[in-house]
Amino acid sequence: MTSVDDDSKTTQEVTLSQLEYYSEDFDTDLKNRLAALTISSGSYTSALKNRKVYLNHPPVFSHTLETNSPITDQKNSGRCWIFAGFNMLRHSMIKNYNLDKLELSQSFIFFYDKLEKSNWFLENVLKTLDEDIGGHTMRFLLKNPVQDGGQWSMFVALVEKYGVVPKNVFPDTFHASDSEQLVWLLSVRLREYAKKMRKEHAKGKDIDEIRRMKNQMLKEIHRVVSVSLGQPPSKFNWTFYDKDKKVHSLKNVTPLQFYKDYVKQDCKDFVSLINDPRNEYMKKYLAEYQGNVYGGNPKYVVSVVKSGRPVWFGCDIGKFYSPDHALMDPELIDYKLAFDFDFGMTKMERMQFGETIMTHIMVLTGVHIEDDGKPVRWRVENSYGESVGDKGYLTMTDKWFDEYVFQVVLEKSDLPKDILDVLDQEPVVLPFWDIFGIMGP
């Protein structure tokens, strides 16, 4: 039977005759039938890998960092931004103190992040007591009161306020490595607090009375986090070997003292550069309800990596990525071969239409430069453990960098004056639902 439908007809609903036409058209193409037999039994990323692409990009780099501490593992948590921050900071410590390996306590900062996010949420509830509970702002606040994700500005604020400790001083608990239950419990209580605060406001209680309620709420949050993660030390001792097996000891050190005197990296000296073709470059931007980010070209990272320093960066990790080959490239997965269409959106259009957001934070630790002086691929230090990728490392082509990297963090000393002058501008405020208002997991 031949269907009466064809591609020129329009309908408001899906009709049976329309489906019959689609099915007949599908079956007439032997390529479709072959694709259905082969691709339906496995993932697209496995079945459609472009052999030429992954053979052209082996994990070989002309410039890599000298220091290679063991790969870290965030496990079942959204702490990539903390892991990336400490993976960047530890490199200078390893070199300065002749260490064979070092890991800084992500759980230490995670503890205070949960408290600070809870306080931030409650303060914003106080600011919005008269707003409609169904409005955009309240829906944004209530959706994820205390999620794991974060940004560079948040990492800097936490480290500058609370300091740093080695991981063996404050190691992960179950709820640090597998944070879903903790996030759920805190979120439930915070939403209940928001309901109570708005109810008391409706009864006529003044803001000072409600703020006193907030202090008791934070005390309860502190108890939940302390039970789940342990209480961070106010002072600690640390004994360690250097590469020559010489023993060193630090006694009665505060976390802030350790950060300032031993880490010796001032996070305030770093600048966050974003690549956002939707907005004008060479402008200062502020994501509402978050810290500052600055417009600019992120490719200054080449000289930093060549000098032997790591770079913190944010990207959309899930796009055109093959776990089998630990490779990210926009031509790696050949969807056109199987489905006979191309992806036609630019980076700007993908951002505008919700196709891409910053989903993961990692660290650049190498680059391959060819004879023409241009970067071809990048070595990426991930935080998913050694079982993922090439013993924990990934290869990112420069084409993928252009399309799916949104943010890099560099020291002010690595940037030209015209970029630094942007810091003196009044910021353009981006709405809280913007791509740069979303916190990467």
C-alpha positions in Angstrom: 0.0 0.0 0.0 1.3 3.4 -0.9 0.8 6.3 1.5 -1.1 9.3 0.2 1.0 11.7 2.4 4.2 13.4 1.2 6.7 15.9 2.4 4.8 18.9 0.9 1.7 18.4 3.1 1.2 20.1 6.4 -0.7 18.9 9.4 -1.3 20.2 12.9 -1.2 16.7 14.5 0.7 13.5 13.8 -1.6 11.3 11.6 -1.5 7.6 10.9 -1.2 8.2 7.2 1.7 10.5 7.9 3.5 7.8 10.0 2.9 5.3 7.2 4.5 7.6 4.7 7.5 8.1 7.0 7.9 4.4 7.6 7.8 3.6 3.9 10.3 6.3 3.1 12.6 5.0 5.8 12.5 1.4 4.5 13.3 2.4 0.9 16.8 3.5 2.0 19.1 0.6 2.6 21.4 2.9 4.6 18.7 3.5 7.1 18.2 -0.2 7.6 21.9 -0.8 8.0 22.2 2.0 10.5 19.2 0.6 12.5 20.8 -2.8 12.7 24.2 -1.5 13.9 23.6 1.6 15.9 20.6 0.4 17.9 22.7 -2.1 19.8 25.2 0.5 21.2 25.8 4.1 22.1 26.3 6.8 19.4 29.7 7.7 20.8 30.9 4.1 20.3 29.2 3.3 17.0 29.9 6.6 15.2 33.5 7.3 16.2 35.4 8.9 13.3 38.6 6.8 13.1 40.5 9.5 11.2 39.9 12.0 14.0 41.1 9.9 16.9 44.1 8.6 15.0 45.1 12.1 14.2 45.1 13.1 17.9 47.2 10.8 20.0 47.8 11.8 23.7 51.2 13.4 22.7 52.0 17.0 23.6 54.9 19.3 22.8 54.6 21.0 26.2 53.5 19.4 29.5 53.8 20.4 33.1 56.7 18.9 35.0 54.7 18.1 38.1 52.3 15.2 37.9 50.5 14.4 41.2 48.1 11.5 41.3 44.7 12.0 39.5 41.9 13.1 41.9 38.4 11.7 42.0 35.3 13.7 42.9 33.3 10.4 42.8 29.5 10.9 43.1 29.5 14.6 43.8 29.4 17.9 41.9 32.6 19.3 43.3 34.6 19.6 40.1 35.2 23.3 40.6 36.8 22.7 44.0 38.9 19.8 42.6 40.0 21.9 39.6 40.9 24.8 41.9 43.0 22.7 44.2 44.5 20.7 41.3 45.7 24.0 40.0 47.0 25.3 43.3 48.9 22.2 44.3 51.3 22.3 41.3 53.3 25.2 42.7 53.4 23.5 46.1 54.7 20.3 44.7 57.5 22.1 42.9 58.3 24.5 45.7 58.5 21.8 48.4 60.0 19.0 46.2 57.0 16.8 46.8 56.3 13.6 45.0 52.5 14.0 45.4 50.0 16.2 47.1 46.2 16.5 47.4 44.4 19.3 49.2 41.2 18.7 51.1 38.2 19.4 48.8 35.9 18.3 51.7 37.3 21.2 53.9 36.0 23.8 51.4 32.9 21.7 50.6 31.9 22.0 54.3 32.0 25.8 54.3 30.5 26.0 50.8 27.3 24.2 52.1 27.1 26.7 55.0 27.7 29.8 52.8 25.2 28.6 50.2 22.6 28.0 52.9 23.2 31.5 54.3 23.1 33.0 50.8 19.8 31.3 50.2 18.2 32.5 53.4 19.5 36.1 52.9 17.9 36.1 49.4 14.7 34.8 50.9 14.8 37.8 53.3 15.3 40.1 50.3 12.3 38.6 48.4 9.7 38.3 51.2 7.2 40.4 49.2 7.8 38.8 45.8 5.4 36.3 44.3 6.2 32.7 45.3 5.6 31.7 41.7 7.8 34.4 40.2 11.0 33.8 38.3 13.3 34.8 41.2 11.6 32.6 43.8 11.5 29.7 41.4 15.2 30.1 40.8 16.0 30.3 44.5 13.8 27.3 45.4 14.9 25.0 42.6 18.4 24.3 43.9 19.0 26.0 47.3 22.3 24.3 48.0 23.6 22.4 45.0 27.2 21.1 44.7 28.2 23.2 41.7 30.2 26.4 41.8 32.3 29.0 40.0 35.8 30.4 40.2 34.6 33.5 42.2 33.1 31.2 44.8 36.2 29.1 45.1 38.3 32.3 45.7 35.9 33.6 48.3 35.9 30.4 50.3 39.7 29.9 50.2 40.4 33.5 51.1 37.9 33.3 54.0 38.6 29.8 55.4 42.0 28.8 54.1 43.2 25.4 52.9 44.3 22.1 54.5 46.0 18.9 53.1 43.5 16.1 52.3 44.9 13.7 55.0 44.1 16.3 57.6 40.4 16.5 56.6 39.6 13.5 54.3 36.3 12.8 52.5 33.5 11.1 54.3 30.8 9.1 52.6 28.6 12.2 52.2 31.4 14.2 50.7 32.1 11.6 48.0 28.4 10.8 47.5 26.6 14.0 48.2 23.1 13.4 46.9 21.5 12.6 50.3 23.2 15.6 52.0 22.1 18.0 49.2 18.5 16.6 49.4 18.4 17.0 53.2 19.7 20.5 53.3 17.4 21.5 50.4 14.3 20.2 52.1 15.2 22.1 55.3 16.0 25.3 53.5 12.7 25.3 51.6 10.9 24.7 54.9 12.8 27.6 56.4 11.8 29.8 53.4 8.1 28.9 53.9 8.4 29.7 57.6 10.1 33.0 57.0 7.5 34.1 54.5 4.7 33.0 56.8 6.1 35.0 59.7 6.6 38.0 57.5 2.9 37.8 56.4 1.9 37.8 60.1 3.7 41.2 60.5 7.0 40.2 62.1 9.8 42.7 61.4 13.0 41.8 59.6 15.1 41.7 62.8 12.9 39.1 64.3 13.0 37.0 61.2 16.8 37.3 61.0 17.1 36.0 64.5 15.1 33.0 63.3 17.6 32.7 60.5 20.5 32.4 62.9 18.8 29.3 64.5 18.2 27.9 61.1 21.9 28.2 60.3 22.8 26.5 63.5 20.8 23.5 62.5 22.4 23.5 59.0 25.8 23.5 60.7 24.8 20.5 62.7 23.7 18.6 59.6 26.9 19.4 57.8 29.1 18.6 60.8 27.4 15.2 61.3 27.8 14.4 57.6 31.2 15.8 56.8 32.9 16.1 60.2 34.0 19.4 61.8 37.0 21.1 60.0 40.1 21.8 62.1 40.8 25.3 63.3 44.5 24.3 63.6 46.4 21.2 62.5 49.7 19.3 62.3 51.0 17.9 59.1 53.9 15.5 58.6 55.1 14.5 55.1 57.9 13.2 53.0 59.5 15.1 50.2 60.8 13.3 47.0 64.1 12.5 48.8 62.2 10.8 51.6 63.1 13.6 54.0 60.5 14.1 56.7 59.0 17.6 57.2 56.5 18.7 59.9 54.2 21.6 60.4 52.8 22.2 63.9 49.8 24.1 65.1 49.0 25.7 61.7 45.7 27.4 60.9 44.1 26.8 57.5 44.5 30.4 56.6 48.1 30.4 57.6 48.7 27.3 55.5 47.1 29.0 52.5 49.0 32.2 52.8 52.4 30.9 54.0 52.7 27.5 52.3 50.4 27.4 49.3 51.7 30.9 48.4 49.2 31.5 45.5 47.0 34.5 45.9 43.7 33.6 44.2 42.8 37.2 44.1 45.5 37.7 41.5 43.6 35.6 39.0 41.0 36.8 36.5 38.1 34.9 35.0 37.9 35.3 31.2 34.8 34.2 29.4 34.2 33.4 25.8 30.6 34.5 25.0 29.7 35.4 21.4 26.3 36.6 22.5 27.7 39.6 24.3 30.3 42.3 23.5 33.9 41.5 24.2 36.2 43.6 26.3 33.5 44.2 28.9 33.1 43.4 32.5 30.2 41.1 33.4 28.6 40.2 36.6 26.3 37.1 36.8 23.4 38.0 39.1 23.6 36.2 42.4 27.2 35.2 41.6 30.7 36.6 41.4 32.4 38.6 38.6 33.4 37.3 35.2 35.1 39.3 32.5 34.8 39.3 28.7 37.9 38.5 26.7 39.8 36.0 24.5 40.7 32.9 26.5 43.6 31.9 24.2 46.1 33.7 26.4 46.2 30.2 28.0 48.8 29.0 25.5 51.7 31.0 26.9 50.7 30.0 30.5 50.7 26.3 29.8 54.0 26.6 27.8 55.5 28.2 30.9 54.7 25.2 33.0 51.6 26.3 34.9 48.1 24.8 34.9 45.0 26.6 33.9 41.5 26.2 35.4 38.8 26.2 32.7 35.0 25.6 32.3 33.4 23.7 29.4 30.4 21.6 28.2 32.0 18.2 28.8 29.3 15.9 27.2 29.6 17.2 23.6 31.4 15.1 21.0 33.4 13.2 23.6 34.6 9.6 23.3 35.4 7.9 26.7 37.0 5.0 24.8 39.7 7.3 23.3 39.6 10.0 26.1 39.2 12.6 23.3 37.0 15.6 22.7 36.6 16.9 19.1 33.6 18.4 17.3 34.1 16.0 14.3 34.7 12.9 16.5 31.1 11.5 16.4 29.9 11.2 12.8 26.1 11.8 13.2 25.7 12.8 9.6 26.8 9.3 8.5 24.0 7.7 10.5 21.2 10.3 10.4 22.0 12.3 7.3 21.9 15.8 8.8 24.5 18.3 10.0 24.3 20.4 13.2 23.9 24.0 12.0 24.1 26.2 15.1 27.0 28.4 15.9 28.4 28.6 19.4 26.4 31.8 20.0 23.2 30.1 18.7 23.7 27.0 20.9 24.0 29.3 23.9 20.9 31.3 22.9 18.7 28.2 22.3 19.8 26.3 25.4 21.8 23.6 23.6 25.0 24.3 25.6 25.9 25.4 29.1 29.0 25.1 31.2 28.8 21.7 32.8 32.2 20.8 34.1 35.5 22.4 35.4 38.9 20.8 34.7 42.6 21.9 34.4 44.8 22.3 31.4 48.2 20.7 31.9 49.7 20.5 28.4 49.4 21.7 24.8 50.7 20.4 21.4 52.0 23.2 19.2 52.8 22.4 15.6 55.4 24.1 13.3 53.1 27.0 12.5 53.0 27.9 16.2 49.3 27.2 16.6 47.8 24.9 19.2 46.4 21.6 17.9 45.3 19.8 21.1 45.4 20.2 24.8 46.1 17.8 27.7 43.3 18.0 30.3 43.6 16.8 33.9 40.2 15.6 35.0 38.8 14.7 38.4 36.9 11.5 37.7 39.7 9.1 38.9 42.3 7.1 36.9 39.7 4.7 35.5 38.2 7.4 33.3 40.1 8.5 30.2 43.8 7.9 29.7 44.6 7.2 33.4 42.6 10.2 34.3 43.7 12.6 31.5 41.8 13.7 28.4 42.8 15.1 25.1 40.9 18.1 23.8 41.4 19.4 20.3 41.7 23.1 19.7 38.6 23.0 17.5 36.7 21.6 20.5 38.2 24.4 22.7 36.8 27.0 20.4 33.3 25.5 20.4 32.8 24.2 24.0 35.1 26.1 26.3 33.5 29.1 28.0 35.8 30.2 30.7 39.5 30.2 31.7 41.2 31.6 34.8 44.6 33.3 34.4 46.9 35.4 36.5 46.7 39.2 36.0 50.5 39.2 35.2 49.8 37.0 32.1 47.3 39.5 30.6 47.9 42.6 28.5 46.9 46.1 29.8 43.8 46.4 27.7 42.3 43.3 29.3 43.3 44.5 32.8 41.7 47.9 32.1 38.4 46.1 31.8 38.5 45.3 35.5 37.9 49.0 36.2 34.6 49.1 34.3 31.1 49.1 35.8 29.9 45.5 35.2 27.1 44.5 32.9 24.7 42.4 35.0 23.6 39.1 33.4 20.3 37.6 34.7 20.5 34.8 37.1 19.1 32.3 34.5 22.0 33.1 32.2 24.5 30.4 31.2 27.1 32.1 33.4 24.6 32.1 36.3 24.4 28.3 36.2 26.9 26.6 38.5 28.9 23.7 36.9 28.7 20.3 38.7 
